[in-house]
Amino acid sequence: MENDKNEVYSKAVRAGKRTYFFDVKATKGNELYLTLTESKKSTIDGRESYQKHKIFLYKEDFEKFREGLEETLEKIDELNQSGDFRVVEEESDERFNSVNFDDL
């Protein structure tokens, strides 16, 4: 991984063909943010390549992200213990159904 001047901390987690990178970085104004990167090794026509997907998480979203992740992991544990894997309706938040991308 390239050595960024604004990188404060980095943690790589290898999981099979995927590697997850948790990188804490600082803005020019010394605000911390997190990048989550999934890197997956693939072979196309005999050549190895890596597909990367990146998410940027800013400080104003840390707590909501943490809450969502913890709630989801707890639900996975609950489902694993109960053995009840039937598909349920996805919860939706009406605020996200009418996003105007011009407002972003």
Jmol script that loads the backbone (N, CA, C; Angstrom):
load data "model"
ATOM      1  N   MET A   1       0.843  -1.173   0.000  1.00  0.00           N
ATOM      2  CA  MET A   1       0.000   0.000   0.000  1.00  0.00           C
ATOM      3  C   MET A   1       0.889   1.237   0.000  1.00  0.00           C
ATOM      4  N   GLU A   2       0.499   2.245  -0.771  1.00  0.00           N
ATOM      5  CA  GLU A   2       1.345   3.426  -0.876  1.00  0.00           C
ATOM      6  C   GLU A   2       1.411   4.175   0.441  1.00  0.00           C
ATOM      7  N   ASN A   3       2.521   4.820   0.694  1.00  0.00           N
ATOM      8  CA  ASN A   3       2.743   5.528   1.937  1.00  0.00           C
ATOM      9  C   ASN A   3       2.240   6.959   1.813  1.00  0.00           C
ATOM     10  N   ASP A   4       1.055   7.215   2.333  1.00  0.00           N
ATOM     11  CA  ASP A   4       0.472   8.548   2.285  1.00  0.00           C
ATOM     12  C   ASP A   4       1.040   9.403   3.411  1.00  0.00           C
ATOM     13  N   LYS A   5       1.269  10.675   3.123  1.00  0.00           N
ATOM     14  CA  LYS A   5       1.756  11.598   4.143  1.00  0.00           C
ATOM     15  C   LYS A   5       0.719  11.804   5.238  1.00  0.00           C
ATOM     16  N   ASN A   6      -0.559  11.666   4.872  1.00  0.00           N
ATOM     17  CA  ASN A   6      -1.615  11.930   5.840  1.00  0.00           C
ATOM     18  C   ASN A   6      -2.062  10.680   6.588  1.00  0.00           C
ATOM     19  N   GLU A   7      -1.368   9.550   6.403  1.00  0.00           N
ATOM     20  CA  GLU A   7      -1.743   8.309   7.076  1.00  0.00           C
ATOM     21  C   GLU A   7      -1.256   8.309   8.520  1.00  0.00           C
ATOM     22  N   VAL A   8      -2.175   8.017   9.449  1.00  0.00           N
ATOM     23  CA  VAL A   8      -1.879   8.030  10.872  1.00  0.00           C
ATOM     24  C   VAL A   8      -1.734   6.616  11.408  1.00  0.00           C
ATOM     25  N   TYR A   9      -2.573   5.694  10.922  1.00  0.00           N
ATOM     26  CA  TYR A   9      -2.589   4.313  11.412  1.00  0.00           C
ATOM     27  C   TYR A   9      -3.150   3.423  10.320  1.00  0.00           C
ATOM     28  N   SER A  10      -2.635   2.202  10.222  1.00  0.00           N
ATOM     29  CA  SER A  10      -3.148   1.268   9.232  1.00  0.00           C
ATOM     30  C   SER A  10      -3.178  -0.137   9.806  1.00  0.00           C
ATOM     31  N   LYS A  11      -4.259  -0.845   9.527  1.00  0.00           N
ATOM     32  CA  LYS A  11      -4.419  -2.232   9.977  1.00  0.00           C
ATOM     33  C   LYS A  11      -4.914  -3.047   8.791  1.00  0.00           C
ATOM     34  N   ALA A  12      -4.189  -4.106   8.443  1.00  0.00           N
ATOM     35  CA  ALA A  12      -4.602  -5.004   7.361  1.00  0.00           C
ATOM     36  C   ALA A  12      -5.123  -6.295   7.980  1.00  0.00           C
ATOM     37  N   VAL A  13      -6.261  -6.763   7.457  1.00  0.00           N
ATOM     38  CA  VAL A  13      -6.854  -8.016   7.918  1.00  0.00           C
ATOM     39  C   VAL A  13      -7.001  -8.920   6.702  1.00  0.00           C
ATOM     40  N   ARG A  14      -6.262 -10.024   6.706  1.00  0.00           N
ATOM     41  CA  ARG A  14      -6.330 -10.966   5.586  1.00  0.00           C
ATOM     42  C   ARG A  14      -7.398 -12.005   5.871  1.00  0.00           C
ATOM     43  N   ALA A  15      -8.238 -12.231   4.870  1.00  0.00           N
ATOM     44  CA  ALA A  15      -9.346 -13.175   5.012  1.00  0.00           C
ATOM     45  C   ALA A  15      -9.534 -13.904   3.680  1.00  0.00           C
ATOM     46  N   GLY A  16      -8.874 -15.047   3.525  1.00  0.00           N
ATOM     47  CA  GLY A  16      -8.970 -15.797   2.280  1.00  0.00           C
ATOM     48  C   GLY A  16      -8.380 -15.015   1.122  1.00  0.00           C
ATOM     49  N   LYS A  17      -9.169 -14.853   0.050  1.00  0.00           N
ATOM     50  CA  LYS A  17      -8.709 -14.115  -1.131  1.00  0.00           C
ATOM     51  C   LYS A  17      -8.850 -12.608  -0.960  1.00  0.00           C
ATOM     52  N   ARG A  18      -9.403 -12.185   0.157  1.00  0.00           N
ATOM     53  CA  ARG A  18      -9.623 -10.757   0.386  1.00  0.00           C
ATOM     54  C   ARG A  18      -8.700 -10.242   1.486  1.00  0.00           C
ATOM     55  N   THR A  19      -8.368  -8.971   1.364  1.00  0.00           N
ATOM     56  CA  THR A  19      -7.671  -8.262   2.431  1.00  0.00           C
ATOM     57  C   THR A  19      -8.456  -6.993   2.687  1.00  0.00           C
ATOM     58  N   TYR A  20      -8.687  -6.714   3.961  1.00  0.00           N
ATOM     59  CA  TYR A  20      -9.384  -5.496   4.356  1.00  0.00           C
ATOM     60  C   TYR A  20      -8.371  -4.571   5.007  1.00  0.00           C
ATOM     61  N   PHE A  21      -8.368  -3.325   4.565  1.00  0.00           N
ATOM     62  CA  PHE A  21      -7.478  -2.319   5.119  1.00  0.00           C
ATOM     63  C   PHE A  21      -8.307  -1.287   5.871  1.00  0.00           C
ATOM     64  N   PHE A  22      -7.927  -1.018   7.110  1.00  0.00           N
ATOM     65  CA  PHE A  22      -8.530   0.017   7.924  1.00  0.00           C
ATOM     66  C   PHE A  22      -7.462   1.099   8.081  1.00  0.00           C
ATOM     67  N   ASP A  23      -7.626   2.200   7.387  1.00  0.00           N
ATOM     68  CA  ASP A  23      -6.617   3.259   7.392  1.00  0.00           C
ATOM     69  C   ASP A  23      -7.177   4.531   8.004  1.00  0.00           C
ATOM     70  N   VAL A  24      -6.524   4.997   9.068  1.00  0.00           N
ATOM     71  CA  VAL A  24      -6.871   6.268   9.691  1.00  0.00           C
ATOM     72  C   VAL A  24      -5.975   7.320   9.062  1.00  0.00           C
ATOM     73  N   LYS A  25      -6.611   8.370   8.572  1.00  0.00           N
ATOM     74  CA  LYS A  25      -5.865   9.444   7.917  1.00  0.00           C
ATOM     75  C   LYS A  25      -6.278  10.778   8.505  1.00  0.00           C
ATOM     76  N   ALA A  26      -5.494  11.801   8.226  1.00  0.00           N
ATOM     77  CA  ALA A  26      -5.784  13.148   8.718  1.00  0.00           C
ATOM     78  C   ALA A  26      -5.894  14.101   7.539  1.00  0.00           C
ATOM     79  N   THR A  27      -6.871  14.995   7.633  1.00  0.00           N
ATOM     80  CA  THR A  27      -7.019  16.029   6.612  1.00  0.00           C
ATOM     81  C   THR A  27      -5.967  17.111   6.850  1.00  0.00           C
ATOM     82  N   LYS A  28      -5.885  18.058   5.940  1.00  0.00           N
ATOM     83  CA  LYS A  28      -4.953  19.172   6.122  1.00  0.00           C
ATOM     84  C   LYS A  28      -5.283  19.970   7.372  1.00  0.00           C
ATOM     85  N   GLY A  29      -6.562  19.945   7.770  1.00  0.00           N
ATOM     86  CA  GLY A  29      -7.002  20.643   8.978  1.00  0.00           C
ATOM     87  C   GLY A  29      -6.894  19.786  10.229  1.00  0.00           C
ATOM     88  N   ASN A  30      -6.171  18.670  10.153  1.00  0.00           N
ATOM     89  CA  ASN A  30      -5.958  17.739  11.267  1.00  0.00           C
ATOM     90  C   ASN A  30      -7.230  17.082  11.786  1.00  0.00           C
ATOM     91  N   GLU A  31      -8.188  16.809  10.904  1.00  0.00           N
ATOM     92  CA  GLU A  31      -9.396  16.055  11.250  1.00  0.00           C
ATOM     93  C   GLU A  31      -9.153  14.607  10.822  1.00  0.00           C
ATOM     94  N   LEU A  32      -9.453  13.677  11.708  1.00  0.00           N
ATOM     95  CA  LEU A  32      -9.249  12.270  11.388  1.00  0.00           C
ATOM     96  C   LEU A  32     -10.440  11.698  10.635  1.00  0.00           C
ATOM     97  N   TYR A  33     -10.149  10.790   9.702  1.00  0.00           N
ATOM     98  CA  TYR A  33     -11.188  10.049   9.007  1.00  0.00           C
ATOM     99  C   TYR A  33     -10.665   8.642   8.742  1.00  0.00           C
ATOM    100  N   LEU A  34     -11.580   7.755   8.359  1.00  0.00           N
ATOM    101  CA  LEU A  34     -11.255   6.351   8.167  1.00  0.00           C
ATOM    102  C   LEU A  34     -11.549   5.946   6.734  1.00  0.00           C
ATOM    103  N   THR A  35     -10.637   5.202   6.133  1.00  0.00           N
ATOM    104  CA  THR A  35     -10.944   4.574   4.850  1.00  0.00           C
ATOM    105  C   THR A  35     -10.948   3.075   5.072  1.00  0.00           C
ATOM    106  N   LEU A  36     -11.986   2.424   4.563  1.00  0.00           N
ATOM    107  CA  LEU A  36     -12.103   0.970   4.597  1.00  0.00           C
ATOM    108  C   LEU A  36     -11.922   0.498   3.163  1.00  0.00           C
ATOM    109  N   THR A  37     -10.962  -0.374   2.938  1.00  0.00           N
ATOM    110  CA  THR A  37     -10.696  -0.860   1.590  1.00  0.00           C
ATOM    111  C   THR A  37     -10.754  -2.372   1.576  1.00  0.00           C
ATOM    112  N   GLU A  38     -11.525  -2.903   0.633  1.00  0.00           N
ATOM    113  CA  GLU A  38     -11.542  -4.341   0.389  1.00  0.00           C
ATOM    114  C   GLU A  38     -10.723  -4.566  -0.873  1.00  0.00           C
ATOM    115  N   SER A  39      -9.729  -5.416  -0.785  1.00  0.00           N
ATOM    116  CA  SER A  39      -8.897  -5.755  -1.936  1.00  0.00           C
ATOM    117  C   SER A  39      -9.056  -7.248  -2.179  1.00  0.00           C
ATOM    118  N   LYS A  40      -9.483  -7.594  -3.389  1.00  0.00           N
ATOM    119  CA  LYS A  40      -9.721  -9.003  -3.728  1.00  0.00           C
ATOM    120  C   LYS A  40      -8.855  -9.385  -4.913  1.00  0.00           C
ATOM    121  N   LYS A  41      -8.101 -10.447  -4.730  1.00  0.00           N
ATOM    122  CA  LYS A  41      -7.222 -10.946  -5.784  1.00  0.00           C
ATOM    123  C   LYS A  41      -8.056 -11.745  -6.781  1.00  0.00           C
ATOM    124  N   SER A  42      -7.845 -11.475  -8.058  1.00  0.00           N
ATOM    125  CA  SER A  42      -8.534 -12.250  -9.091  1.00  0.00           C
ATOM    126  C   SER A  42      -7.564 -12.532 -10.224  1.00  0.00           C
ATOM    127  N   THR A  43      -7.891 -13.557 -10.986  1.00  0.00           N
ATOM    128  CA  THR A  43      -7.060 -13.932 -12.129  1.00  0.00           C
ATOM    129  C   THR A  43      -7.914 -13.863 -13.381  1.00  0.00           C
ATOM    130  N   ILE A  44      -7.478 -13.047 -14.339  1.00  0.00           N
ATOM    131  CA  ILE A  44      -8.178 -12.900 -15.609  1.00  0.00           C
ATOM    132  C   ILE A  44      -7.177 -13.190 -16.719  1.00  0.00           C
ATOM    133  N   ASP A  45      -7.505 -14.167 -17.563  1.00  0.00           N
ATOM    134  CA  ASP A  45      -6.616 -14.574 -18.657  1.00  0.00           C
ATOM    135  C   ASP A  45      -5.207 -14.900 -18.165  1.00  0.00           C
ATOM    136  N   GLY A  46      -5.118 -15.543 -16.993  1.00  0.00           N
ATOM    137  CA  GLY A  46      -3.832 -15.947 -16.454  1.00  0.00           C
ATOM    138  C   GLY A  46      -3.052 -14.842 -15.772  1.00  0.00           C
ATOM    139  N   ARG A  47      -3.601 -13.643 -15.745  1.00  0.00           N
ATOM    140  CA  ARG A  47      -2.918 -12.513 -15.097  1.00  0.00           C
ATOM    141  C   ARG A  47      -3.611 -12.179 -13.779  1.00  0.00           C
ATOM    142  N   GLU A  48      -2.803 -12.010 -12.747  1.00  0.00           N
ATOM    143  CA  GLU A  48      -3.351 -11.639 -11.452  1.00  0.00           C
ATOM    144  C   GLU A  48      -3.606 -10.141 -11.399  1.00  0.00           C
ATOM    145  N   SER A  49      -4.733  -9.792 -10.791  1.00  0.00           N
ATOM    146  CA  SER A  49      -5.038  -8.380 -10.574  1.00  0.00           C
ATOM    147  C   SER A  49      -5.789  -8.262  -9.257  1.00  0.00           C
ATOM    148  N   TYR A  50      -5.972  -7.060  -8.810  1.00  0.00           N
ATOM    149  CA  TYR A  50      -6.665  -6.805  -7.558  1.00  0.00           C
ATOM    150  C   TYR A  50      -7.822  -5.853  -7.811  1.00  0.00           C
ATOM    151  N   GLN A  51      -8.993  -6.238  -7.337  1.00  0.00           N
ATOM    152  CA  GLN A  51     -10.152  -5.351  -7.381  1.00  0.00           C
ATOM    153  C   GLN A  51     -10.219  -4.669  -6.027  1.00  0.00           C
ATOM    154  N   LYS A  52     -10.386  -3.361  -6.035  1.00  0.00           N
ATOM    155  CA  LYS A  52     -10.435  -2.617  -4.769  1.00  0.00           C
ATOM    156  C   LYS A  52     -11.734  -1.830  -4.683  1.00  0.00           C
ATOM    157  N   HIS A  53     -12.313  -1.868  -3.500  1.00  0.00           N
ATOM    158  CA  HIS A  53     -13.507  -1.090  -3.201  1.00  0.00           C
ATOM    159  C   HIS A  53     -13.203  -0.304  -1.937  1.00  0.00           C
ATOM    160  N   LYS A  54     -13.480   0.996  -1.965  1.00  0.00           N
ATOM    161  CA  LYS A  54     -13.097   1.850  -0.856  1.00  0.00           C
ATOM    162  C   LYS A  54     -14.303   2.636  -0.344  1.00  0.00           C
ATOM    163  N   ILE A  55     -14.363   2.760   0.983  1.00  0.00           N
ATOM    164  CA  ILE A  55     -15.379   3.570   1.653  1.00  0.00           C
ATOM    165  C   ILE A  55     -14.653   4.599   2.504  1.00  0.00           C
ATOM    166  N   PHE A  56     -15.083   5.841   2.424  1.00  0.00           N
ATOM    167  CA  PHE A  56     -14.550   6.896   3.273  1.00  0.00           C
ATOM    168  C   PHE A  56     -15.560   7.158   4.376  1.00  0.00           C
ATOM    169  N   LEU A  57     -15.095   7.175   5.613  1.00  0.00           N
ATOM    170  CA  LEU A  57     -15.969   7.396   6.757  1.00  0.00           C
ATOM    171  C   LEU A  57     -15.432   8.591   7.543  1.00  0.00           C
ATOM    172  N   TYR A  58     -16.253   9.626   7.649  1.00  0.00           N
ATOM    173  CA  TYR A  58     -15.841  10.862   8.304  1.00  0.00           C
ATOM    174  C   TYR A  58     -16.347  10.926   9.731  1.00  0.00           C
ATOM    175  N   LYS A  59     -15.683  11.739  10.556  1.00  0.00           N
ATOM    176  CA  LYS A  59     -15.918  11.737  11.999  1.00  0.00           C
ATOM    177  C   LYS A  59     -17.376  11.945  12.381  1.00  0.00           C
ATOM    178  N   GLU A  60     -18.116  12.719  11.610  1.00  0.00           N
ATOM    179  CA  GLU A  60     -19.519  12.959  11.961  1.00  0.00           C
ATOM    180  C   GLU A  60     -20.378  11.703  11.780  1.00  0.00           C
ATOM    181  N   ASP A  61     -19.831  10.694  11.101  1.00  0.00           N
ATOM    182  CA  ASP A  61     -20.574   9.453  10.867  1.00  0.00           C
ATOM    183  C   ASP A  61     -20.064   8.273  11.697  1.00  0.00           C
ATOM    184  N   PHE A  62     -18.980   8.464  12.453  1.00  0.00           N
ATOM    185  CA  PHE A  62     -18.381   7.354  13.193  1.00  0.00           C
ATOM    186  C   PHE A  62     -19.384   6.643  14.094  1.00  0.00           C
ATOM    187  N   GLU A  63     -20.107   7.382  14.924  1.00  0.00           N
ATOM    188  CA  GLU A  63     -20.995   6.765  15.907  1.00  0.00           C
ATOM    189  C   GLU A  63     -22.146   6.024  15.240  1.00  0.00           C
ATOM    190  N   LYS A  64     -22.765   6.620  14.223  1.00  0.00           N
ATOM    191  CA  LYS A  64     -23.858   5.944  13.510  1.00  0.00           C
ATOM    192  C   LYS A  64     -23.353   4.676  12.825  1.00  0.00           C
ATOM    193  N   PHE A  65     -22.163   4.735  12.239  1.00  0.00           N
ATOM    194  CA  PHE A  65     -21.578   3.571  11.590  1.00  0.00           C
ATOM    195  C   PHE A  65     -21.326   2.471  12.614  1.00  0.00           C
ATOM    196  N   ARG A  66     -20.741   2.850  13.755  1.00  0.00           N
ATOM    197  CA  ARG A  66     -20.453   1.889  14.817  1.00  0.00           C
ATOM    198  C   ARG A  66     -21.738   1.229  15.307  1.00  0.00           C
ATOM    199  N   GLU A  67     -22.781   2.038  15.540  1.00  0.00           N
ATOM    200  CA  GLU A  67     -24.063   1.506  16.006  1.00  0.00           C
ATOM    201  C   GLU A  67     -24.649   0.516  14.992  1.00  0.00           C
ATOM    202  N   GLY A  68     -24.618   0.895  13.715  1.00  0.00           N
ATOM    203  CA  GLY A  68     -25.148   0.025  12.676  1.00  0.00           C
ATOM    204  C   GLY A  68     -24.371  -1.274  12.563  1.00  0.00           C
ATOM    205  N   LEU A  69     -23.048  -1.186  12.631  1.00  0.00           N
ATOM    206  CA  LEU A  69     -22.205  -2.374  12.541  1.00  0.00           C
ATOM    207  C   LEU A  69     -22.428  -3.285  13.745  1.00  0.00           C
ATOM    208  N   GLU A  70     -22.426  -2.719  14.958  1.00  0.00           N
ATOM    209  CA  GLU A  70     -22.623  -3.526  16.161  1.00  0.00           C
ATOM    210  C   GLU A  70     -23.994  -4.196  16.149  1.00  0.00           C
ATOM    211  N   GLU A  71     -25.030  -3.458  15.768  1.00  0.00           N
ATOM    212  CA  GLU A  71     -26.377  -4.021  15.717  1.00  0.00           C
ATOM    213  C   GLU A  71     -26.445  -5.170  14.707  1.00  0.00           C
ATOM    214  N   THR A  72     -25.816  -4.987  13.572  1.00  0.00           N
ATOM    215  CA  THR A  72     -25.818  -6.014  12.534  1.00  0.00           C
ATOM    216  C   THR A  72     -25.055  -7.258  12.980  1.00  0.00           C
ATOM    217  N   LEU A  73     -23.894  -7.086  13.604  1.00  0.00           N
ATOM    218  CA  LEU A  73     -23.111  -8.232  14.082  1.00  0.00           C
ATOM    219  C   LEU A  73     -23.853  -8.978  15.189  1.00  0.00           C
ATOM    220  N   GLU A  74     -24.538  -8.244  16.070  1.00  0.00           N
ATOM    221  CA  GLU A  74     -25.348  -8.881  17.109  1.00  0.00           C
ATOM    222  C   GLU A  74     -26.474  -9.697  16.475  1.00  0.00           C
ATOM    223  N   LYS A  75     -27.091  -9.166  15.423  1.00  0.00           N
ATOM    224  CA  LYS A  75     -28.163  -9.880  14.727  1.00  0.00           C
ATOM    225  C   LYS A  75     -27.632 -11.158  14.081  1.00  0.00           C
ATOM    226  N   ILE A  76     -26.449 -11.092  13.506  1.00  0.00           N
ATOM    227  CA  ILE A  76     -25.837 -12.280  12.904  1.00  0.00           C
ATOM    228  C   ILE A  76     -25.624 -13.352  13.978  1.00  0.00           C
ATOM    229  N   ASP A  77     -25.098 -12.957  15.141  1.00  0.00           N
ATOM    230  CA  ASP A  77     -24.903 -13.914  16.232  1.00  0.00           C
ATOM    231  C   ASP A  77     -26.233 -14.529  16.646  1.00  0.00           C
ATOM    232  N   GLU A  78     -27.257 -13.700  16.775  1.00  0.00           N
ATOM    233  CA  GLU A  78     -28.596 -14.169  17.157  1.00  0.00           C
ATOM    234  C   GLU A  78     -29.137 -15.168  16.132  1.00  0.00           C
ATOM    235  N   LEU A  79     -29.005 -14.843  14.859  1.00  0.00           N
ATOM    236  CA  LEU A  79     -29.484 -15.733  13.800  1.00  0.00           C
ATOM    237  C   LEU A  79     -28.698 -17.039  13.761  1.00  0.00           C
ATOM    238  N   ASN A  80     -27.383 -16.955  13.984  1.00  0.00           N
ATOM    239  CA  ASN A  80     -26.560 -18.164  14.008  1.00  0.00           C
ATOM    240  C   ASN A  80     -26.972 -19.079  15.158  1.00  0.00           C
ATOM    241  N   GLN A  81     -27.282 -18.494  16.304  1.00  0.00           N
ATOM    242  CA  GLN A  81     -27.683 -19.291  17.462  1.00  0.00           C
ATOM    243  C   GLN A  81     -29.060 -19.911  17.276  1.00  0.00           C
ATOM    244  N   SER A  82     -29.986 -19.175  16.668  1.00  0.00           N
ATOM    245  CA  SER A  82     -31.349 -19.679  16.515  1.00  0.00           C
ATOM    246  C   SER A  82     -31.489 -20.609  15.320  1.00  0.00           C
ATOM    247  N   GLY A  83     -30.585 -20.473  14.340  1.00  0.00           N
ATOM    248  CA  GLY A  83     -30.689 -21.284  13.130  1.00  0.00           C
ATOM    249  C   GLY A  83     -31.802 -20.820  12.206  1.00  0.00           C
ATOM    250  N   ASP A  84     -32.391 -19.673  12.485  1.00  0.00           N
ATOM    251  CA  ASP A  84     -33.513 -19.137  11.704  1.00  0.00           C
ATOM    252  C   ASP A  84     -32.965 -18.185  10.643  1.00  0.00           C
ATOM    253  N   PHE A  85     -32.840 -18.686   9.398  1.00  0.00           N
ATOM    254  CA  PHE A  85     -32.230 -17.900   8.339  1.00  0.00           C
ATOM    255  C   PHE A  85     -33.209 -17.477   7.256  1.00  0.00           C
ATOM    256  N   ARG A  86     -34.489 -17.462   7.532  1.00  0.00           N
ATOM    257  CA  ARG A  86     -35.443 -17.085   6.488  1.00  0.00           C
ATOM    258  C   ARG A  86     -35.253 -15.615   6.120  1.00  0.00           C
ATOM    259  N   VAL A  87     -35.540 -15.314   4.889  1.00  0.00           N
ATOM    260  CA  VAL A  87     -35.370 -13.955   4.379  1.00  0.00           C
ATOM    261  C   VAL A  87     -36.491 -13.078   4.929  1.00  0.00           C
ATOM    262  N   VAL A  88     -36.109 -11.905   5.436  1.00  0.00           N
ATOM    263  CA  VAL A  88     -37.087 -10.953   5.962  1.00  0.00           C
ATOM    264  C   VAL A  88     -37.065  -9.700   5.107  1.00  0.00           C
ATOM    265  N   GLU A  89     -38.113  -8.938   5.176  1.00  0.00           N
ATOM    266  CA  GLU A  89     -38.172  -7.677   4.438  1.00  0.00           C
ATOM    267  C   GLU A  89     -37.075  -6.741   4.937  1.00  0.00           C
ATOM    268  N   GLU A  90     -36.425  -6.090   4.007  1.00  0.00           N
ATOM    269  CA  GLU A  90     -35.374  -5.142   4.356  1.00  0.00           C
ATOM    270  C   GLU A  90     -35.989  -3.908   4.985  1.00  0.00           C
ATOM    271  N   GLU A  91     -35.389  -3.487   6.104  1.00  0.00           N
ATOM    272  CA  GLU A  91     -35.853  -2.245   6.726  1.00  0.00           C
ATOM    273  C   GLU A  91     -35.411  -1.095   5.842  1.00  0.00           C
ATOM    274  N   SER A  92     -36.310  -0.158   5.631  1.00  0.00           N
ATOM    275  CA  SER A  92     -35.922   0.989   4.813  1.00  0.00           C
ATOM    276  C   SER A  92     -36.149   2.260   5.604  1.00  0.00           C
ATOM    277  N   ASP A  93     -35.406   3.235   5.258  1.00  0.00           N
ATOM    278  CA  ASP A  93     -35.521   4.545   5.873  1.00  0.00           C
ATOM    279  C   ASP A  93     -36.036   5.483   4.794  1.00  0.00           C
ATOM    280  N   GLU A  94     -37.226   6.016   4.991  1.00  0.00           N
ATOM    281  CA  GLU A  94     -37.872   6.857   3.981  1.00  0.00           C
ATOM    282  C   GLU A  94     -37.005   8.051   3.579  1.00  0.00           C
ATOM    283  N   ARG A  95     -36.115   8.482   4.454  1.00  0.00           N
ATOM    284  CA  ARG A  95     -35.255   9.629   4.123  1.00  0.00           C
ATOM    285  C   ARG A  95     -34.385   9.347   2.909  1.00  0.00           C
ATOM    286  N   PHE A  96     -34.094   8.074   2.627  1.00  0.00           N
ATOM    287  CA  PHE A  96     -33.186   7.727   1.547  1.00  0.00           C
ATOM    288  C   PHE A  96     -33.902   7.351   0.261  1.00  0.00           C
ATOM    289  N   ASN A  97     -35.216   7.340   0.267  1.00  0.00           N
ATOM    290  CA  ASN A  97     -35.960   6.964  -0.920  1.00  0.00           C
ATOM    291  C   ASN A  97     -36.107   8.109  -1.904  1.00  0.00           C
ATOM    292  N   SER A  98     -35.893   9.329  -1.482  1.00  0.00           N
ATOM    293  CA  SER A  98     -36.069  10.465  -2.377  1.00  0.00           C
ATOM    294  C   SER A  98     -34.814  11.348  -2.360  1.00  0.00           C
ATOM    295  N   VAL A  99     -33.680  10.735  -2.605  1.00  0.00           N
ATOM    296  CA  VAL A  99     -32.424  11.474  -2.618  1.00  0.00           C
ATOM    297  C   VAL A  99     -32.324  12.254  -3.926  1.00  0.00           C
ATOM    298  N   ASN A 100     -32.017  13.543  -3.806  1.00  0.00           N
ATOM    299  CA  ASN A 100     -31.775  14.393  -4.957  1.00  0.00           C
ATOM    300  C   ASN A 100     -30.267  14.585  -5.048  1.00  0.00           C
ATOM    301  N   PHE A 101     -29.642  13.989  -6.039  1.00  0.00           N
ATOM    302  CA  PHE A 101     -28.197  14.027  -6.123  1.00  0.00           C
ATOM    303  C   PHE A 101     -27.651  15.428  -6.390  1.00  0.00           C
ATOM    304  N   ASP A 102     -28.491  16.344  -6.843  1.00  0.00           N
ATOM    305  CA  ASP A 102     -28.052  17.730  -6.995  1.00  0.00           C
ATOM    306  C   ASP A 102     -27.791  18.378  -5.639  1.00  0.00           C
ATOM    307  N   ASP A 103     -28.464  17.857  -4.583  1.00  0.00           N
ATOM    308  CA  ASP A 103     -28.290  18.394  -3.246  1.00  0.00           C
ATOM    309  C   ASP A 103     -26.990  17.926  -2.605  1.00  0.00           C
ATOM    310  N   LEU A 104     -26.405  16.889  -3.160  1.00  0.00           N
ATOM    311  CA  LEU A 104     -25.162  16.365  -2.582  1.00  0.00           C
ATOM    312  C   LEU A 104     -24.033  17.199  -3.064  1.00  0.00           C
TER     313      LEU A 104
END
end "model"
wireframe off; spacefill off
backbone 0.3
color backbone group
